[in-house]
Amino acid sequence: MLQRILALAQKEFIQIRRDRRTLAMMVVLPILWLVLFGYAFSFDVQEVAVALVDESGTATGATIAAAIREYDRFVLVDLAEPSEAGIREAIFRGEAAMGILIPPGYGDEEEAQLQVLLDGASLFAAQTAARLLPSALEPAQEELRDELITRTRAEVEAQIQELTEARKAELLDRVPPLLRPQVEQMLAAGPGIDLDQLEIAAPSPLQLTPVVTTLYNPDLKTATVMIPGLLGLVVMFMTTLMTALGVVREREYGTMEQLVVTPIRPLELMLGKLLPYLVVGAVDFALVFAAGLYLFDLSFAGNLWLFILLCLLLVLTTLSLGLLISTVSQNQQQAMQLSMFTLMPQILLSGLIFPLDSMPKVIQFIAYLMPFTHFVPIAQGMFIKGQGLDLLWPQAVVLAGYAVVVVALATVRFQKRLA
């Protein structure tokens, strides 16, 4: 019995060794997940882009501005217009995750309050910025408190000195003229008040509590940020996987060879195979889009037809990627494995789940080599902020380039496989 079990086990090891693709994934995937989840993935953004405008013209405002500039986790961005409008424009363009406006007269006028604007579309960066702001303001708060204590101590010292001199003068007026020099000498030599022993505590300025306004996603809801990216994720997942499995299934069942001997040309055969999955992807896109609008009470802020056109670039890329996977897969199991092997890194490194800014530079470079990384800012920018092609054209150009290259590779590979 043991001999038969060992023989079967040996046969399975031989089969695994012959299936090089599966063997490679068995070895590579655990190491890949270990590196990504242990080294690359984090929800904490290390550096936050901040737009700072100081319109105060006061020492208090200058102290706070200096503390913001010196905070090591804030990276200040240059504004074309140093004003609240300039801050809002920088946040709209995605150049800043937080804007800080120090209004005129801040510190001298009670109604002047520190204004903070957060980019709710950049969920992780906004949350990190809001959490770091108290730490950034703490040195300024300490400095202002020390200044207030010093000023209060000086005022108390001046008042005590004034009262002491007045009391001395009053006492000397009551002393006979002959005794005044002696009394004056005694008062001068007597113990005075040690002002250093006074514990003078001054409250922190109330103005340091900022008024926070979150733009585009006031409640900082995760769904508002996730659903636009999920539109592309669902379409990418379905079109890639279903196309790869569908074409390989035809080859496994032997029906592909029957189609080849018909008068159908290879290009017509390829387009005929891809068209159903294009329709399925469109239906999935419409379902997720409607669910986002009606189930999660979201609103689409951009140009819908432009968004659909840019989504089509992603669909062309993923359909062709699925077709390309089918040409190097021997069976449906391999097609599924290769599909997951190409899809999962795109999903994890796209910035949809984990913020790109929190990843090491090497991982960011790898992430920007993947098409889905360029779709996520398109989806979030158009869906949440209403951005147009004037801001999103770099991502659109990259997606178009991917679509052309992958379609060409898949076409050539598919035709060679049929030949």
C-alpha positions in Angstrom: 0.0 0.0 0.0 2.8 2.4 1.0 4.6 1.6 -2.2 1.6 2.4 -4.3 1.1 5.7 -2.5 4.7 6.7 -3.0 4.5 5.8 -6.7 1.5 8.0 -7.2 3.2 10.8 -5.3 6.3 10.4 -7.5 4.1 10.6 -10.5 2.5 13.9 -9.3 5.9 15.4 -8.6 7.0 14.5 -12.1 3.8 16.2 -13.5 4.4 19.3 -11.4 8.0 19.5 -12.6 6.9 19.2 -16.3 4.3 22.0 -15.8 6.9 24.8 -15.6 4.4 27.6 -15.5 2.6 26.2 -12.5 5.9 25.3 -10.8 7.1 28.9 -11.3 4.0 30.4 -9.8 4.2 28.0 -6.9 7.7 29.3 -6.1 7.3 33.0 -7.2 3.9 33.8 -5.7 4.6 33.1 -2.0 7.8 35.2 -2.3 5.9 37.9 -4.2 3.1 38.1 -1.5 5.7 38.2 1.3 7.6 41.0 -0.3 4.5 43.1 -1.2 2.6 42.7 2.1 5.7 42.9 4.3 7.6 45.6 2.6 5.6 47.5 0.1 2.0 47.8 1.4 1.0 50.3 4.0 -2.0 52.6 4.6 0.2 55.3 6.2 1.4 58.0 3.8 4.9 59.1 4.8 4.8 62.5 3.1 1.9 64.7 2.5 1.8 67.4 -0.2 0.6 70.7 1.5 -0.3 74.1 0.1 0.4 76.9 2.6 -0.8 80.5 2.3 0.0 83.0 5.1 -2.1 86.2 4.7 -1.9 87.1 8.4 0.8 89.7 8.5 1.2 88.9 12.3 3.9 87.3 14.4 1.5 84.5 15.3 0.8 83.7 11.7 4.5 83.7 10.9 5.2 81.3 13.8 2.6 78.8 12.6 3.8 79.1 8.9 7.3 78.4 10.0 6.2 75.3 12.0 4.4 74.0 9.0 7.4 74.5 6.7 9.8 72.8 9.1 7.6 69.7 9.7 9.4 66.9 8.1 6.4 64.9 6.9 4.9 67.9 5.0 6.1 68.7 1.5 5.1 72.2 0.5 3.9 72.8 -3.1 4.2 76.0 -5.1 1.0 77.8 -5.9 0.4 79.8 -9.0 -1.9 82.0 -6.9 -1.2 82.2 -3.1 -4.8 82.4 -2.0 -7.7 80.2 -1.0 -8.6 79.9 -4.6 -5.1 78.8 -5.4 -5.3 76.2 -2.7 -8.6 74.8 -4.0 -7.1 74.7 -7.5 -4.1 72.7 -6.3 -6.4 70.2 -4.5 -8.6 69.9 -7.6 -5.5 69.2 -9.8 -4.3 66.6 -7.3 -1.1 68.5 -6.5 -1.9 68.9 -2.8 -3.7 66.7 -0.3 -4.1 69.5 2.3 -4.2 73.3 2.1 -3.6 75.6 5.1 -4.8 79.2 5.0 -3.7 81.7 7.7 -6.2 84.6 7.3 -5.4 88.3 7.7 -5.0 89.4 11.3 -4.7 85.9 12.7 -3.6 86.1 16.3 -4.6 89.7 16.7 -8.3 89.4 15.7 -10.6 87.0 17.5 -12.7 86.3 14.5 -9.7 85.2 12.3 -9.5 81.4 12.3 -7.0 79.0 10.9 -8.5 77.3 7.7 -7.6 73.8 6.7 -8.8 72.2 3.4 -8.5 68.5 2.8 -8.7 66.5 -0.4 -11.4 63.9 0.4 -10.7 62.2 -3.0 -7.2 61.3 -1.7 -8.6 59.4 1.2 -5.5 58.0 2.8 -3.5 61.2 2.3 -6.3 63.3 3.8 -6.6 61.1 6.8 -2.9 61.1 7.4 -2.7 64.9 7.0 -5.5 65.4 9.5 -3.7 63.1 11.9 -0.3 64.8 11.5 -1.6 68.4 11.7 -1.6 68.6 15.5 1.9 67.3 15.7 3.0 69.9 13.1 1.4 72.7 15.1 2.7 71.6 18.4 6.1 73.5 18.2 4.2 76.7 17.2 1.8 76.2 20.1 4.8 75.7 22.5 6.5 78.8 21.2 3.3 80.9 21.4 2.7 79.7 24.9 6.3 80.6 26.0 5.9 84.0 24.4 2.6 84.6 26.2 4.2 83.5 29.6 7.1 85.8 29.0 4.9 88.7 28.1 2.6 88.0 31.1 5.6 87.8 33.5 6.9 91.1 32.2 3.5 92.7 32.7 3.2 91.3 36.2 6.8 92.5 37.0 6.1 96.0 35.8 2.9 96.2 37.8 4.6 94.9 41.0 7.5 97.3 40.5 5.0 100.2 40.0 3.0 99.3 43.1 6.2 98.8 45.2 7.5 102.2 44.2 4.1 103.8 44.9 4.0 102.2 48.4 7.6 103.3 49.1 6.8 106.9 48.2 3.6 106.8 50.3 5.6 105.4 53.3 8.3 108.0 52.9 5.8 110.8 52.9 4.7 109.7 56.3 8.2 109.6 57.8 9.7 112.7 59.3 12.2 114.4 57.0 15.2 113.6 59.3 14.4 109.9 59.2 13.7 109.5 55.5 17.3 108.7 54.4 17.5 105.9 57.0 14.1 104.5 56.1 14.8 104.7 52.4 18.1 102.8 53.0 16.3 100.2 55.0 13.7 99.7 52.3 16.3 99.4 49.6 18.2 96.8 51.6 15.1 94.8 52.6 14.0 91.5 50.8 12.2 92.0 47.6 9.8 89.9 45.6 11.5 87.0 43.7 9.5 87.0 40.4 11.2 83.7 39.3 9.2 82.0 42.1 5.9 83.0 40.5 4.3 80.2 38.5 2.6 82.0 35.7 0.6 79.7 33.4 -0.9 81.0 30.2 -3.5 79.1 28.2 -2.8 78.0 24.7 -4.2 80.4 22.0 -7.7 79.2 21.0 -7.0 80.2 17.4 -4.7 77.2 16.9 -7.8 75.0 16.7 -8.3 75.0 12.9 -11.5 75.0 11.0 -11.3 71.9 8.8 -13.2 71.6 5.5 -13.0 68.4 3.5 -13.6 68.8 -0.3 -15.1 66.3 -2.7 -15.7 63.6 0.0 -16.9 65.5 3.1 -17.5 62.4 5.2 -14.3 60.7 4.0 -16.3 57.6 2.9 -14.3 54.7 1.6 -17.0 53.9 -1.0 -16.7 57.3 -2.6 -13.0 56.6 -3.4 -13.2 52.8 -4.1 -16.3 52.5 -6.4 -14.8 54.5 -9.3 -11.8 52.2 -9.3 -14.0 49.2 -8.9 -15.6 50.0 -12.2 -12.3 49.3 -14.0 -11.4 46.4 -11.7 -14.6 44.5 -12.4 -14.3 45.1 -16.2 -10.6 44.2 -16.2 -11.1 41.1 -14.1 -14.0 39.8 -16.2 -12.7 40.5 -19.6 -9.2 39.2 -19.0 -10.2 36.0 -17.2 -13.3 35.2 -19.4 -11.4 35.8 -22.6 -8.5 33.6 -21.6 -10.7 30.8 -20.4 -13.1 31.0 -23.4 -10.4 30.7 -26.1 -8.5 28.0 -24.2 -11.8 26.1 -23.7 -12.4 26.1 -27.5 -9.0 24.6 -28.0 -9.5 21.9 -25.3 -12.9 20.9 -26.8 -11.4 20.8 -30.3 -13.9 23.3 -31.7 -11.1 25.8 -32.5 -9.7 23.5 -35.1 -13.1 23.2 -36.7 -13.4 27.0 -36.9 -10.0 27.3 -38.4 -10.9 25.1 -41.4 -13.9 27.3 -42.2 -13.7 30.3 -44.5 -13.5 32.6 -41.4 -10.3 34.6 -41.4 -8.1 34.7 -38.3 -8.8 38.4 -37.7 -12.6 37.7 -38.0 -12.3 34.8 -35.7 -10.4 36.8 -33.1 -12.9 39.7 -33.2 -15.8 37.2 -33.1 -14.4 35.7 -29.9 -13.7 39.0 -28.3 -17.0 40.7 -29.1 -19.2 38.7 -26.5 -16.7 39.5 -23.7 -16.7 43.1 -24.7 -20.5 43.1 -24.3 -20.2 41.3 -21.0 -17.7 43.9 -19.8 -20.0 46.7 -20.8 -22.9 45.1 -18.9 -20.7 44.7 -15.8 -19.6 48.3 -16.1 -23.2 49.5 -16.3 -24.2 47.5 -13.3 -21.4 48.7 -11.1 -21.9 52.3 -12.3 -25.6 52.1 -11.5 -24.9 50.5 -8.1 -22.5 53.2 -7.2 -25.0 55.9 -8.1 -28.1 54.5 -6.5 -27.0 52.1 -3.8 -24.2 54.2 -2.4 -25.7 57.6 -3.2 -22.7 58.8 -5.3 -22.7 61.3 -8.0 -20.7 61.4 -11.2 -19.0 64.8 -11.6 -17.3 64.5 -15.0 -18.0 64.0 -18.7 -19.7 60.6 -18.9 -19.0 60.0 -22.6 -15.3 60.9 -22.2 -15.2 58.5 -19.2 -16.7 55.7 -21.3 -14.2 56.3 -24.0 -11.3 56.1 -21.6 -12.8 53.0 -20.1 -12.9 51.5 -23.6 -9.1 51.9 -23.8 -8.8 49.8 -20.6 -11.2 47.2 -22.0 -9.3 46.9 -25.3 -6.1 46.3 -23.2 -7.6 43.7 -20.9 -9.4 41.8 -23.7 -6.2 41.6 -25.7 -4.3 40.6 -22.5 -6.8 37.7 -22.0 -6.3 36.7 -25.6 -2.6 36.9 -25.2 -2.7 34.7 -22.1 -4.8 32.1 -24.0 -2.1 31.8 -26.7 0.5 30.7 -24.1 -1.8 28.4 -22.0 -2.2 24.7 -22.6 -5.4 24.4 -20.6 -8.0 26.3 -18.6 -6.1 25.8 -15.3 -3.0 27.5 -16.7 -5.1 30.2 -18.3 -6.7 31.0 -14.9 -3.4 30.9 -13.1 -1.7 33.2 -15.6 -4.7 35.6 -15.5 -4.6 35.8 -11.7 -0.8 36.2 -11.9 -1.2 39.3 -14.1 -4.3 40.7 -12.5 -3.5 40.6 -8.8 -0.3 42.8 -9.0 -2.2 45.3 -11.0 -5.0 45.5 -8.4 -2.7 45.6 -5.4 -0.2 48.1 -6.9 -2.7 50.4 -8.6 -3.2 52.7 -5.6 -6.9 51.7 -5.3 -6.4 49.6 -2.1 -3.0 50.8 -0.8 -1.8 54.4 -1.5 1.0 54.6 -4.0 2.7 57.3 -2.0 3.3 54.9 0.9 5.1 52.4 -1.3 8.9 52.3 -1.8 10.2 54.0 -5.0 11.1 50.8 -6.6 7.6 49.4 -6.1 6.1 52.7 -7.4 8.2 52.3 -10.6 6.8 48.8 -11.1 3.3 50.0 -10.4 3.5 52.7 -13.1 4.4 50.0 -15.6 0.9 48.5 -15.3 -2.2 49.8 -17.1 -4.6 49.7 -14.2 -2.4 52.1 -12.2 -3.1 54.8 -14.9 -6.9 54.0 -14.9 -7.5 54.6 -11.2 -6.7 58.3 -11.2 -8.8 58.7 -14.3 -11.8 57.0 -12.6 -11.4 58.9 -9.3 -10.6 62.2 -10.9 -13.6 62.2 -13.3 -16.0 60.5 -10.9 -15.3 62.5 -7.8 -13.8 65.8 -8.9 -15.0 66.2 -12.4 -11.5 66.5 -13.9 -11.2 66.6 -17.7 -8.7 65.6 -20.3 -6.6 68.7 -19.7 -5.5 67.1 -16.4 -5.8 63.4 -17.3 -4.3 63.3 -20.7 -1.0 61.7 -19.5 -2.9 58.7 -18.1 -5.1 58.6 -21.2 -2.0 58.5 -23.5 -0.5 55.7 -21.5 -3.7 53.7 -21.6 -4.0 54.3 -25.4 -0.4 53.1 -25.8 -1.0 50.0 -23.8 -4.2 49.3 -25.9 -2.3 49.6 -29.2 0.7 47.5 -28.1 -1.2 44.7 -26.4 -3.8 44.5 -29.2 -1.0 44.2 -31.7 0.9 41.5 -29.7 -2.3 39.5 -29.1 -3.2 39.7 -32.8 0.2 38.5 -34.0 0.3 35.8 -31.4 -3.2 34.6 -32.0 -2.7 34.4 -35.8 0.6 32.5 -35.4 -1.2 30.0 -33.0 -3.9 29.4 -35.6 -1.3 28.9 -38.4 
